[in-house]
Amino acid sequence: MGISDRFKDDKKKSRKTEKAEKIEKKIDKKVEKKSAYPSHVQADLDMLEDIECMVLNKIAYTPVWFEFTGKEQRKLIKDYLNARLALPENAALVLTEDEKDAFVTKILASV
């Protein structure tokens, strides 16, 4: 084994280390994202994220979305959220009015 072979191994190890660090960062981001939600919603986080995606898709495919006033947009999002929460498959997900308002605010901030 020559000196150049030893350096090749070090480069491979450093690449593996970089990949591991990237994976750890992604995991940390997921943990941070989960901690942003109330503790009683943690178990149903996937359902809430699915509803978020549905709302954002609905907004994206509504050509007149920006013609609505801010108040109308808030009402439409909240009505859609309430309709989704009323479905039997989402019955386990219970949000307070403050949490619903925070959800709407988060959606509007990301649009």
C-alpha atoms as one frame of an Amber mdcrd trajectory, in Angstrom:
protein
   0.000   0.000   0.000   1.525   3.263  -1.147   1.139   6.735   0.266  -1.373
   7.724  -2.446  -3.583   4.782  -1.455  -3.644   5.989   2.130  -4.837   9.429
   1.065  -7.578   7.889  -1.081  -8.908   6.073   1.960  -8.910   9.320   3.941
 -10.906  11.048   1.201 -13.443   8.221   1.175 -13.761   8.405   4.943 -14.222
  12.196   4.864 -16.919  11.842   2.174 -18.709   9.283   4.306 -18.431  11.626
   7.264 -19.862  14.506   5.208 -22.794  12.344   4.117 -23.426  11.280   7.701
 -23.400  14.917   8.808 -25.909  15.869   6.111 -28.199  13.034   7.175 -27.926
  14.097  10.801 -28.813  17.680   9.853 -31.904  16.459   8.001 -32.939  14.428
  11.018 -32.368  17.441  13.283 -34.553  19.575  11.002 -37.339  16.999  11.231
 -37.066  16.993  15.010 -37.165  20.803  15.062 -40.205  20.788  12.794 -42.028
  18.353  15.048 -41.265  20.374  18.149 -42.981  23.397  16.575 -46.356  21.736
  17.043 -48.264  21.389  20.313 -47.431  18.279  22.323 -50.893  16.716  21.935
 -50.596  16.982  18.125 -47.283  15.118  17.987 -48.932  11.724  17.456 -51.040
  13.056  14.586 -48.328  15.147  12.970 -48.501  13.262   9.664 -52.210  14.025
   9.328 -51.606  17.714  10.012 -48.772  17.853   7.479 -51.013  16.167   4.890
 -53.662  18.822   5.491 -50.995  21.528   5.108 -49.999  20.079   1.731 -53.638
  19.882   0.632 -54.265  23.505   1.582 -51.137  24.712  -0.196 -52.053  22.717
  -3.314 -55.567  24.103  -3.217 -54.185  27.641  -3.010 -51.708  26.980  -5.823
 -54.494  25.800  -8.122 -56.859  28.654  -7.310 -56.122  31.254 -10.000 -58.004
  34.048  -8.236 -56.442  33.451  -4.810 -54.690  36.815  -4.632 -57.858  38.645
  -5.582 -59.321  37.727  -2.192 -58.692  40.032   0.750 -56.540  38.815   3.605
 -59.616  38.317   5.750 -61.303  36.225   3.038 -58.150  34.145   2.581 -58.000
  33.436   6.323 -61.657  32.412   6.321 -61.240  30.118   3.318 -58.225  28.371
   4.834 -59.914  27.981   8.198 -63.092  26.623   6.588 -61.039  24.116   4.589
 -59.163  23.077   7.742 -62.414  22.621   9.662 -63.858  20.550   6.818 -60.771
  18.312   6.800 -60.834  17.920  10.583 -64.493  16.876  10.400 -63.646  13.854
   8.236 -63.650  10.483  10.038 -60.037   9.707   9.105 -58.913  12.902  10.855
 -61.095  12.472  13.934 -58.072  11.822  16.151 -56.620  15.243  15.337 -58.151
  17.837  17.636 -57.029  21.475  17.435 -58.050  24.418  19.570 -59.121  27.692
  17.953 -55.719  29.228  18.754 -53.967  26.301  17.085 -56.209  26.641  14.046
 -55.380  30.352  13.860 -51.667  29.530  14.118 -52.087  26.989  11.306 -53.779
  29.601   9.103 -51.053  32.147   9.890 -48.383  29.609   9.007 -50.059  28.816
   5.698 -50.446  32.483   4.787 -46.800  33.114   5.631 -45.697  30.378   3.263
 -47.841  31.521   0.320
